[in-house]
Structure formats: C-alpha cells, structure tokens
C-alpha cells in the first residue's frame, strides 16, 4: 500500500466526523417530528420463513454480475435489504426489496436514488456527480428521463418497501420517501463511542431516543448491520459490496476523484491502492475511504455470530471470517 494512501486510511474516521456531524445533527433535529416509528417497530414484521437475507449494495459488480436475474430466477424466499444506491437497479429489473436503507446526509444528491421531484436542467448543470461516476451507469445519460423512471417505479411499489432511514437524512430524502408512500423506520447512526464525554452519538440519542446502529461508514454496511442486529438474520449474502473499482475503471470515474485530485494533483495515482482478489484472480483498486470501509466491515463481521457470505464475485472485501462464493451457490443452498 502506498505510504500516503495508508496514512489517509487512518485519518478517515476523524475526517468523516468533521465533515458530516454539523449537518447530521441539524437534520436529526429537523426530522424529530416525523419519527412515528423506529427500527424497533419492524421486528414483529420479520419474514418467518427464512433466517437468510441478501444485502444488495451499489458497487460496480452489481451491474457487471446482474445478481437480480439469479434472485428472481431461483425465486429466493428470504429477505432482501438494499442500499439506497441499489434501489433504482432493483426496481427497473423487477425486484422489489423488503427494505431500503438510507444514511448519507447530503442535501441534494441522495434523493436521486428515490427519484428527485425537483430535478431540472439547472440542478444538473450545478452537479455532475452522477454523470462522472460508475455508481449506476444507467444514470449517466438522459438524467431527467431516468429520474422520472425512478419516480414512477417507486411510487408504484413503495407500499411494499419499508424505508430504514437514518435520523441524519436530509429533508429532501425524508419528504420524497414520505410522498412515495413508503413507511419510514428511523435509527441513529453510531458516530462514535456513545459512552465517551461529548459523544456525538449520545447527542443524537438524547434528541429522539431512537436505536443506535453501527454503520461501517457506508450504506451497504449499514444494511448488513440492520439485517443482523434488527432482523436477526443468521445467514447473510452480500452482492454489490465491492469497496473498490473494477479493473480498467478510469480514475476520473471513481467516487472521490475530485477530492483525491485536490490532494495529490499530478500524482493522483498515488491516491489509489491495488488489491489482488484471490477468488476472482483479478486486480481491483480502491481509495483510502473504501479501504477503511473494508477494514471496518471485516472487524464488525468477526465480532458477530452467524454467517456472512460475499457473493459479489468482485471487489476487495474478503478476509478471515468471511466466506466468498457465487450467488447461485448460496441460492441453491437455500433450497436444501
């Protein structure tokens, strides 16, 4: 691992708190009057027929592997929990998840995953976030048309989806989820150790007394925590959980490219970390933020009971305590 990139990995937790906490706490106050339910209220609604769940995150392998086709073909009867970034992919491919998890407090970007009713050409001119990345290639062109598709699809299916929404979520996400018809279930992210003096997590909890859940720093990991801690699933498969970029991805298509360019300039290649995946025999690459997500997830997984199986067939998420096998093999095991 490159020296400077490694140093940045160690700084990610502090940088994340500094950047997001003021907005997150402001949103927590603003969302208080909308909190009719918390994640504790979904426990009685857990599917009784299966102890398994599939987490659908929004990494590049989601579009390279198309796992929804296999899930539908095998008529998987377990629980589907998707990260917000994977919701449009699921809906347009005919899979209605049981739950969608949303976390990021950004005021304008995250609502796009639910369909932004206020999106127009002026807004697109101000932010090229979705055009310049590989998050969802379907969103990279005809943005207004694709946004309208998501609005229609979610409005048609929202009554079947429960939204697991962090209290730090923006007003735009909150209002869109409510207008779509989804039932909202709230939770507080664990920003830090809740028992420490001046804990951010304690401040959030004191505002609303909603349950606090670890996030792993990202929505995909949060979905896994929800399935494990709230739904009590003992066997969880992961798809689209890459924490990295597929071989050959242009650097300017990576999620934190602009931030890396500001820090590294002409030496921007030094901001990225090469990782060899021994299961797929591929060299993926990642950045300090995603590498930190990987470390945190592996640590959380080792501290829990049950089985987690990475079925992404790509990415950099592998290590002690984490199985790695094709999704079809996992799905076949569920029918035995």
Residue pairs with C-beta under 8 A, 6 or more apart in sequence:
1 9
1 273
1 291
2 270
2 271
2 272
2 273
4 264
4 270
4 271
5 270
5 271
5 272
5 273
5 287
5 288
5 291
6 288
8 263
8 271
8 288
9 288
9 291
9 292
9 295
11 288
12 217
12 288
12 289
12 292
13 217
13 292
16 217
17 191
17 192
17 200
20 105
20 168
21 191
21 200
23 105
23 107
23 168
24 105
24 168
24 189
24 191
24 200
24 204
25 168
25 200
25 203
25 204
25 207
27 105
27 167
27 168
27 169
27 170
27 171
28 167
28 168
28 188
28 204
28 207
28 208
29 207
30 171
31 167
31 169
31 171
31 174
31 186
31 208
32 207
32 208
34 174
34 178
34 184
35 167
35 184
35 186
35 208
35 210
36 184
37 183
37 184
37 185
37 186
38 185
38 186
38 187
38 210
38 211
39 164
39 185
39 186
39 187
39 210
39 211
39 213
39 226
39 230
40 211
40 230
41 185
42 99
42 162
42 164
42 185
42 230
42 231
43 230
43 231
43 232
45 162
46 79
46 231
46 232
47 77
47 78
47 79
47 98
49 77
49 78
50 77
50 78
50 79
50 334
51 78
51 232
51 233
51 234
51 235
52 78
52 79
52 233
52 234
52 235
52 236
52 237
52 334
53 78
53 79
53 80
53 81
53 227
53 231
53 233
53 235
53 236
53 237
54 67
54 71
54 76
54 78
54 79
54 80
54 81
54 236
54 237
54 238
54 239
54 311
55 81
55 82
55 83
55 220
55 223
55 224
55 227
55 236
55 237
55 238
55 239
55 241
56 62
56 67
56 68
56 80
56 81
56 82
56 83
56 86
56 89
56 90
56 97
56 223
56 239
56 240
57 82
57 83
57 85
57 86
57 219
57 220
57 223
57 238
57 239
57 240
57 241
57 242
58 83
58 84
58 85
58 86
58 89
58 135
58 136
58 219
58 220
58 240
59 220
59 240
59 241
59 242
59 243
59 244
59 312
59 314
59 315
60 134
60 242
60 245
60 246
60 249
60 314
61 239
61 240
61 242
61 246
61 312
61 313
61 314
61 315
62 86
62 89
62 239
62 240
63 89
63 136
63 137
64 246
64 314
65 239
65 312
65 313
65 314
65 327
66 93
67 239
67 240
67 311
67 327
68 89
68 90
68 93
68 94
68 95
69 93
70 327
70 328
70 331
71 80
71 95
71 327
71 331
72 93
72 94
72 95
74 328
74 331
74 332
74 334
74 335
76 331
76 334
77 334
78 233
78 334
79 98
79 99
79 227
79 231
79 233
80 90
80 95
80 96
80 97
80 98
80 99
81 97
81 98
81 99
81 100
81 101
81 164
81 223
81 224
81 226
81 227
81 231
82 90
82 97
82 99
82 100
82 101
82 223
83 100
83 101
83 218
83 219
83 220
83 222
83 223
83 240
84 100
84 101
84 102
84 103
84 104
84 110
84 113
84 114
84 219
85 113
85 135
85 136
85 219
86 240
87 97
87 100
87 113
87 114
87 150
87 154
88 113
88 136
88 138
88 139
88 146
88 149
88 150
88 153
89 136
89 138
90 96
90 97
91 150
91 153
91 154
91 157
92 138
92 149
92 150
92 153
96 157
96 160
96 161
97 161
98 160
98 161
98 162
99 161
99 162
99 163
99 164
99 223
99 226
100 161
100 162
100 163
100 164
100 182
101 164
101 165
101 219
101 222
101 223
101 226
102 110
102 113
102 163
102 164
102 165
102 166
102 169
102 173
102 177
102 219
103 166
103 168
103 169
103 189
103 215
103 218
103 219
103 222
104 110
104 169
104 219
105 166
105 168
105 169
105 170
106 170
107 170
107 171
107 172
108 116
108 123
108 127
108 170
108 172
109 127
109 129
109 130
110 169
110 170
110 172
110 173
111 170
111 172
111 173
111 176
112 119
112 130
112 139
112 147
112 150
113 150
114 150
114 154
114 173
114 176
114 177
114 180
115 147
115 148
115 149
115 150
115 151
115 152
115 153
115 154
115 155
115 176
115 180
116 123
116 147
116 151
116 172
116 176
117 151
117 176
117 179
118 172
119 143
119 144
119 147
120 144
121 144
124 143
124 144
130 136
130 139
130 140
130 143
131 139
131 140
131 141
131 143
132 252
132 253
132 257
133 140
133 253
133 254
133 255
134 245
134 246
134 249
134 253
134 254
135 255
138 146
139 146
154 161
154 180
154 182
155 180
155 181
158 180
158 181
158 182
159 181
159 182
161 182
162 182
162 183
162 185
163 177
163 182
163 183
163 184
163 185
164 185
164 187
164 223
164 226
165 173
165 174
165 177
165 184
165 185
165 186
165 187
166 186
166 187
166 188
166 189
166 215
166 222
167 186
167 187
167 188
167 189
167 204
167 207
167 208
167 210
168 189
168 204
174 184
177 184
178 184
186 208
186 210
187 210
187 211
187 212
187 213
187 226
188 201
188 204
188 205
188 208
188 210
188 211
188 212
188 213
189 201
189 204
189 212
189 213
189 214
189 215
189 222
190 201
190 212
190 213
190 214
190 215
191 199
191 200
191 201
191 204
192 199
192 200
192 201
193 199
193 201
194 201
194 202
194 205
194 212
195 202
201 212
204 212
205 212
211 230
213 222
213 225
213 226
213 229
213 230
214 221
214 222
214 225
214 300
215 221
215 222
215 225
216 222
216 224
216 225
216 293
216 296
216 297
216 300
217 289
217 292
217 293
217 296
218 293
220 238
220 240
220 241
221 293
221 296
221 297
221 300
224 236
224 238
224 241
224 297
224 300
224 308
225 300
227 233
227 236
228 236
228 304
228 306
233 306
234 305
234 306
234 307
235 306
235 307
235 309
236 306
236 307
236 308
236 309
237 308
237 309
237 310
237 311
237 327
237 330
238 308
238 309
238 310
238 311
238 312
238 317
239 311
239 312
239 327
240 312
241 297
241 310
241 312
241 315
241 317
242 284
242 312
242 314
242 315
242 316
242 317
243 286
243 290
243 291
243 293
243 294
243 297
243 315
243 316
243 317
244 275
244 284
244 285
244 286
244 290
244 294
244 315
244 316
245 253
245 254
245 284
245 285
245 286
246 284
246 314
247 282
247 283
247 284
247 285
249 285
251 257
251 260
251 268
251 269
251 272
254 260
254 272
254 287
255 287
255 289
255 290
256 287
256 289
257 268
260 268
260 271
260 272
260 287
261 268
263 271
264 270
264 271
271 287
271 288
272 285
272 286
272 287
273 285
273 286
273 287
273 288
273 291
274 283
274 284
274 285
275 283
275 284
275 285
275 286
275 316
276 282
276 283
276 284
277 283
277 284
277 314
277 315
277 316
277 318
278 318
279 313
279 318
279 324
280 313
280 314
282 314
284 314
284 315
284 316
286 294
286 316
290 316
291 316
294 316
294 317
297 317
298 317
298 319
298 320
298 321
298 322
301 308
301 321
301 322
302 320
302 321
307 323
308 321
308 322
308 323
309 322
309 323
309 324
309 325
309 330
310 317
310 318
310 322
310 323
310 324
310 325
311 325
311 326
311 327
311 329
311 330
313 326
313 327
318 324
